[in-house]
């Protein structure tokens, strides 16, 4: 089962900041773009937990469960790989 999560902005939307925890790495989803977070070898019980801040239009993204890291894609192109 796919355990990835994606964030997208329509062309008319404002950008969204996604802060990946626990590293506090910030990724900005620009209008018309998509950013995907794909856990590496997640456990069966792995899931994502979100905290949404409507005030500053940002999201904190917490991996919950074991995995070996996260691959981050922008518009289906790998932009970063974080290994734990």
N, CA and C atoms as a LAMMPS dump frame, in Angstrom:
ITEM: TIMESTEP
0
ITEM: NUMBER OF ATOMS
252
ITEM: BOX BOUNDS ff ff ff
-5.0000000000000000e+02 5.0000000000000000e+02
-5.0000000000000000e+02 5.0000000000000000e+02
-5.0000000000000000e+02 5.0000000000000000e+02
ITEM: ATOMS id mol type element x y z
1 1 1 N 0.834 -1.176 0
2 1 2 C 0 0 0
3 1 3 C 0.884 1.247 0
4 2 1 N 0.504 2.228 -0.809
5 2 2 C 1.246 3.477 -0.925
6 2 3 C 1.059 4.318 0.34
7 3 1 N 2.144 4.743 0.941
8 3 2 C 2.098 5.528 2.179
9 3 3 C 2.538 6.974 1.93
10 4 1 N 2.636 7.377 0.676
11 4 2 C 3.073 8.739 0.369
12 4 3 C 1.927 9.727 0.579
13 5 1 N 2.296 11.004 0.682
14 5 2 C 1.32 12.078 0.817
15 5 3 C 1.75 13.199 -0.12
16 6 1 N 0.767 13.83 -0.762
17 6 2 C 1.053 14.888 -1.731
18 6 3 C 0.321 16.168 -1.358
19 7 1 N 0.966 17.296 -1.689
20 7 2 C 0.368 18.611 -1.513
21 7 3 C 0.465 19.334 -2.851
22 8 1 N -0.62 19.973 -3.25
23 8 2 C -0.624 20.7 -4.512
24 8 3 C -1.285 22.052 -4.332
25 9 1 N -0.912 22.979 -5.179
26 9 2 C -1.551 24.297 -5.226
27 9 3 C -2.059 24.502 -6.646
28 10 1 N -3.281 24.964 -6.759
29 10 2 C -3.795 25.361 -8.068
30 10 3 C -3.083 26.644 -8.475
31 11 1 N -3.116 26.966 -9.734
32 11 2 C -2.388 28.142 -10.236
33 11 3 C -2.832 29.442 -9.584
34 12 1 N -4.071 29.517 -9.138
35 12 2 C -4.587 30.741 -8.511
36 12 3 C -4.358 30.772 -6.997
37 13 1 N -3.869 29.682 -6.416
38 13 2 C -3.67 29.587 -4.965
39 13 3 C -2.408 30.312 -4.518
40 14 1 N -2.372 30.631 -3.223
41 14 2 C -1.143 31.103 -2.605
42 14 3 C -0.255 29.885 -2.335
43 15 1 N 1.047 30.114 -2.213
44 15 2 C 1.958 29.008 -1.904
45 15 3 C 1.695 28.5 -0.487
46 16 1 N 2.132 27.263 -0.236
47 16 2 C 1.971 26.613 1.067
48 16 3 C 3.345 26.134 1.523
49 17 1 N 3.68 26.399 2.787
50 17 2 C 4.903 25.858 3.365
51 17 3 C 4.582 24.549 4.074
52 18 1 N 5.375 23.515 3.789
53 18 2 C 5.243 22.23 4.472
54 18 3 C 6.55 21.993 5.221
55 19 1 N 6.44 21.886 6.536
56 19 2 C 7.618 21.648 7.378
57 19 3 C 7.642 20.185 7.777
58 20 1 N 8.638 19.454 7.284
59 20 2 C 8.786 18.037 7.584
60 20 3 C 9.521 17.877 8.905
61 21 1 N 8.878 17.218 9.845
62 21 2 C 9.458 16.979 11.161
63 21 3 C 10.072 15.579 11.204
64 22 1 N 10.992 15.279 12.071
65 22 2 C 11.543 16.125 13.12
66 22 3 C 12.692 17.017 12.647
67 23 1 N 13.072 16.944 11.366
68 23 2 C 14.206 17.725 10.87
69 23 3 C 13.895 19.207 10.736
70 24 1 N 12.608 19.566 10.695
71 24 2 C 12.158 20.948 10.484
72 24 3 C 12.595 21.474 9.118
73 25 1 N 12.7 20.574 8.132
74 25 2 C 13.012 20.973 6.76
75 25 3 C 11.751 21.567 6.141
76 26 1 N 11.877 22.733 5.513
77 26 2 C 10.726 23.413 4.942
78 26 3 C 10.752 23.289 3.416
79 27 1 N 9.602 22.901 2.861
80 27 2 C 9.411 22.798 1.425
81 27 3 C 8.228 23.668 1.057
82 28 1 N 8.362 24.45 -0.002
83 28 2 C 7.306 25.368 -0.4
84 28 3 C 6.63 24.829 -1.653
85 29 1 N 5.314 24.673 -1.55
86 29 2 C 4.515 24.252 -2.704
87 29 3 C 4.074 25.532 -3.412
88 30 1 N 4.608 25.753 -4.586
89 30 2 C 4.288 26.947 -5.37
90 30 3 C 3.018 26.72 -6.181
91 31 1 N 2.318 27.789 -6.557
92 31 2 C 1.121 27.646 -7.39
93 31 3 C 1.412 26.843 -8.66
94 32 1 N 0.549 25.869 -8.929
95 32 2 C 0.699 25.011 -10.096
96 32 3 C 1.628 23.835 -9.894
97 33 1 N 2.191 23.674 -8.692
98 33 2 C 3.141 22.596 -8.421
99 33 3 C 2.587 21.575 -7.443
100 34 1 N 3.292 20.452 -7.36
101 34 2 C 2.942 19.365 -6.457
102 34 3 C 4.21 18.915 -5.74
103 35 1 N 4.126 18.703 -4.428
104 35 2 C 5.237 18.125 -3.669
105 35 3 C 4.733 16.855 -2.994
106 36 1 N 5.506 15.782 -3.158
107 36 2 C 5.137 14.464 -2.639
108 36 3 C 6.2 14.009 -1.646
109 37 1 N 5.744 13.48 -0.505
110 37 2 C 6.612 12.914 0.522
111 37 3 C 6.376 11.409 0.528
112 38 1 N 7.428 10.65 0.25
113 38 2 C 7.323 9.202 0.091
114 38 3 C 8.244 8.515 1.1
115 39 1 N 7.68 7.86 2.136
116 39 2 C 8.532 7.202 3.128
117 39 3 C 9.282 6.016 2.513
118 40 1 N 10.51 5.819 2.976
119 40 2 C 11.339 4.714 2.497
120 40 3 C 11.147 3.524 3.434
121 41 1 N 10.699 2.422 2.91
122 41 2 C 10.454 1.181 3.655
123 41 3 C 9.626 1.416 4.924
124 42 1 N 8.408 1.934 4.778
125 42 2 C 7.572 2.192 5.962
126 42 3 C 7.03 0.893 6.562
127 43 1 N 6.797 0.924 7.872
128 43 2 C 6.166 -0.221 8.536
129 43 3 C 4.701 -0.281 8.127
130 44 1 N 4.067 -1.412 8.399
131 44 2 C 2.657 -1.573 8.048
132 44 3 C 1.761 -0.555 8.733
133 45 1 N 2.134 -0.128 9.938
134 45 2 C 1.304 0.816 10.685
135 45 3 C 1.719 2.279 10.483
136 46 1 N 2.617 2.544 9.528
137 46 2 C 3.077 3.91 9.271
138 46 3 C 1.93 4.779 8.775
139 47 1 N 1.91 6.043 9.257
140 47 2 C 0.944 7.024 8.767
141 47 3 C 1.555 8.412 8.938
142 48 1 N 0.928 9.406 8.328
143 48 2 C 1.331 10.796 8.458
144 48 3 C 0.376 11.513 9.402
145 49 1 N 0.923 12.428 10.194
146 49 2 C 0.116 13.277 11.059
147 49 3 C 0.365 14.716 10.604
148 50 1 N -0.723 15.491 10.465
149 50 2 C -0.633 16.87 9.998
150 50 3 C -1.051 17.847 11.08
151 51 1 N -0.369 18.96 11.135
152 51 2 C -0.808 20.103 11.932
153 51 3 C -0.902 21.267 10.961
154 52 1 N -2.094 21.83 10.813
155 52 2 C -2.339 22.904 9.86
156 52 3 C -2.439 24.228 10.596
157 53 1 N -1.692 25.216 10.139
158 53 2 C -1.784 26.576 10.663
159 53 3 C -2.44 27.436 9.592
160 54 1 N -3.674 27.818 9.821
161 54 2 C -4.396 28.647 8.854
162 54 3 C -3.876 30.077 8.858
163 55 1 N -3.316 30.511 9.983
164 55 2 C -2.82 31.881 10.107
165 55 3 C -1.676 32.156 9.143
166 56 1 N -0.686 31.264 9.117
167 56 2 C 0.463 31.497 8.237
168 56 3 C 0.495 30.551 7.037
169 57 1 N -0.621 29.876 6.77
170 57 2 C -0.755 28.994 5.597
171 57 3 C 0.385 27.988 5.518
172 58 1 N 0.572 27.275 6.615
173 58 2 C 1.635 26.279 6.644
174 58 3 C 1.122 24.972 7.242
175 59 1 N 1.895 23.928 7.001
176 59 2 C 1.566 22.587 7.479
177 59 3 C 2.818 21.998 8.104
178 60 1 N 2.669 21.392 9.283
179 60 2 C 3.732 20.578 9.856
180 60 3 C 3.367 19.128 9.564
181 61 1 N 4.316 18.385 9.038
182 61 2 C 4.107 17.006 8.626
183 61 3 C 4.981 16.095 9.48
184 62 1 N 4.341 15.194 10.216
185 62 2 C 5.038 14.292 11.132
186 62 3 C 4.894 12.848 10.654
187 63 1 N 6.01 12.143 10.417
188 63 2 C 5.906 10.71 10.158
189 63 3 C 5.605 9.984 11.467
190 64 1 N 4.645 9.073 11.445
191 64 2 C 4.256 8.326 12.644
192 64 3 C 4.373 6.84 12.333
193 65 1 N 5.341 6.199 12.944
194 65 2 C 5.653 4.798 12.669
195 65 3 C 7.065 4.712 12.124
196 66 1 N 7.568 3.512 12.006
197 66 2 C 8.965 3.366 11.577
198 66 3 C 9.096 3.401 10.058
199 67 1 N 10.186 3.993 9.638
200 67 2 C 10.586 4.027 8.235
201 67 3 C 12.066 4.382 8.215
202 68 1 N 12.689 4.268 7.05
203 68 2 C 14.136 4.505 6.952
204 68 3 C 14.479 5.904 6.458
205 69 1 N 13.482 6.686 6.124
206 69 2 C 13.72 8.028 5.601
207 69 3 C 12.568 8.445 4.708
208 70 1 N 12.759 9.568 4.038
209 70 2 C 11.709 10.113 3.177
210 70 3 C 12.338 10.64 1.901
211 71 1 N 11.705 10.318 0.78
212 71 2 C 12.076 10.906 -0.504
213 71 3 C 11.07 12.017 -0.796
214 72 1 N 11.578 13.16 -1.258
215 72 2 C 10.713 14.292 -1.554
216 72 3 C 10.792 14.565 -3.057
217 73 1 N 9.623 14.641 -3.671
218 73 2 C 9.507 14.875 -5.105
219 73 3 C 8.765 16.183 -5.353
220 74 1 N 9.219 16.938 -6.339
221 74 2 C 8.473 18.098 -6.809
222 74 3 C 8.119 17.839 -8.264
223 75 1 N 6.824 17.841 -8.543
224 75 2 C 6.333 17.54 -9.896
225 75 3 C 6.946 16.241 -10.423
226 76 1 N 6.977 15.221 -9.566
227 76 2 C 7.462 13.866 -9.869
228 76 3 C 8.965 13.767 -10.116
229 77 1 N 9.728 14.794 -9.751
230 77 2 C 11.184 14.76 -9.85
231 77 3 C 11.758 14.751 -8.44
232 78 1 N 12.619 13.783 -8.148
233 78 2 C 13.251 13.686 -6.826
234 78 3 C 14.088 14.931 -6.564
235 79 1 N 13.791 15.628 -5.441
236 79 2 C 14.565 16.828 -5.101
237 79 3 C 15.402 16.637 -3.846
238 80 1 N 15.019 15.671 -3.015
239 80 2 C 15.78 15.433 -1.778
240 80 3 C 15.457 14.051 -1.23
241 81 1 N 16.448 13.465 -0.565
242 81 2 C 16.259 12.186 0.118
243 81 3 C 16.857 12.31 1.513
244 82 1 N 16.008 12.152 2.524
245 82 2 C 16.458 12.232 3.909
246 82 3 C 16.495 10.824 4.493
247 83 1 N 17.652 10.365 4.913
248 83 2 C 17.827 9.029 5.472
249 83 3 C 18.001 9.176 6.986
250 84 1 N 17.307 8.354 7.745
251 84 2 C 17.393 8.426 9.206
252 84 3 C 18.421 7.439 9.723
